[in-house]
Amino acid sequence: MSELLSTLLFAETRFSELNLEFKEAPIEQAQSYWIWFVVGLVICVIVIGWRIRTASQKKPIGPSSMLGELCGAHRINAEGSRLLQLIATRAQLEQPAVLFLGETIFDEALERAAEEIPFKPDQEKCIAMVRRRLFETEMHC
C-alpha cells in the first residue's frame, strides 16, 4: 500500500510540474511577438536610412543634369547624350540644353563643333539619330 501511495504522490507531483510548464509556455510566445516587432522595426529603420542616403546622393541640379533629363525624356541613349555634351562644349554653349530649343540652334552649334574637330562616321550616325528624335515629329492618329 505504501508503494501505491508513494506512486500516486509522485504522479501528482509530476502532474503539478507539467501544469506549471504549460502555464509558462504562452509567456514564451508573447516574447516571440516582441522579437518579431523588433525585427520589423530594424527593417523599417534600414529601409528609411537607405532612402535618405540615396536621396542625398542625387546629383545637384546644373547644366549637365538638365541635358540628362531632356535626353531621357526624348529617349536619347547614353552615347547620344555624351555626343550632345561634346557638341555643346566644343560650341562653347553655356547651357547644353539649348541644343533642344530648335533646329537652327542645333545646326549652328554642330557647325561650330565640327570646325574645331571633325566628327567620326559613327558619331555622325549618332548625331543623325539624335536629330531625328529631337526635331522630326510624327503624326499619330
N, C-alpha and C positions, 0 to 999 in steps of 0.2 A: 504494500500500500504506500509506503514511503517513497518507493520508486515512482509510482504513478503520480503522487503529489509533487515530487520534485520535477518530473517531466512536465506536468501541467504548469507549474510555476515558471519553469524555464521557457516553455512555449508562450506563456503570457508575457514574459519579459521580452522575448524576441518579437512578438507582435507589436508591442509598445514601441520598440526601437524602429521597426519598419514604419509604423504610423508616423513617427517623427520625421523619418527620411522623406516620406511622401508629402508632409506638410512643408518641408523646406524646398522641394522641387520647384514650385511656382516662383519662389524668390529668385532662383537662378534664371528662369525665363525672363523675369522682369529686368534682370541685369542685362540680358542679351538685347533687349529693346534699347537700352541705353548705349550699348556698343554700336548697334546699327545707326542710332541717332548721331553718335559722334562720327562714325564713318561717313554718313551723309553730309554732315556739317563740314568735315575736312574736304570732301569732294567739292562742295559748293565754294569753299574758300579758294581752292586751287583753280577752279574754273573762273571765278571772278578775278583772281590775280592774273591769270593768263590773258583774259580780255583786256584788263587795264594795261598790261605790258605790251600787247600787240597794238593797242590804240595809241600808245605813246611812241611807238616806233614808226609810225607813218611819216612819210616824207613831208617836210614843210611845203606849203604852197609857194610855188615860184614859177618862173617862165617854163622850165622843163616839165614841171608837173602838169601844167595846163596843156602842153603839147601832148603829153602822155594820155591825158583824159580824152582829148579830142581824137587821138589816134584810136583809142579803144572804142569810142562812140562810132567812128567810121569804119571799124573792123580792119584797121591797118596793122599788119604784123610787126614784130619787133625790128626786122630788117628795114621795113619802110619807115618806121619811127626814127631809127638811127640815121637813116638817109635824110629825112626831113630836118633832123637836128644838124646834120652836116651841112646841108644847104643853107640853113639859117645862120650857122656860124660863118661859113665862107662868104655869105652875102652881107655879113655884119648886121643882122637884124637884132634889135634889142629884145624883141619878143618873138620867139619862134612860131607861136600860134598865129601870127599874122599871115602865115602862108595859107591858112584855111579861109581867108576872107574873100578871095576872088582869084580868077584865072590870071588876070594881068599881074597882080602882085606875085603870084606863084611863078609865072613865066619870067618876070624881071629878076626875081631872086635866083631862079635857076640859071639864067644867063650870066649873072654876076658870079655865081658859084662856079660855073663851067669855065669862065675866063681864068680863074685862079688855078684850078687843076681840072683837067678834063675827066669825065666820068668813065668808068669801065662799062663794057657792054651789059654785064649783069646788073649793074647799078642803073643803067638807062632803062632796062626792062622793069625794074622795080619802080622807078620814077613814073613810068607809063602806067603801071598798075595803080599807084597812089593817085595819079592824076584822074584816072577813070573813077576811082572810088570817091574822090572829092567833088568832081565837077560835072560828071555825066549823070543826069537824072533819068530814071526810068519811069515810065507811066504804068502804074499798076491799077487794074480795074477791080 
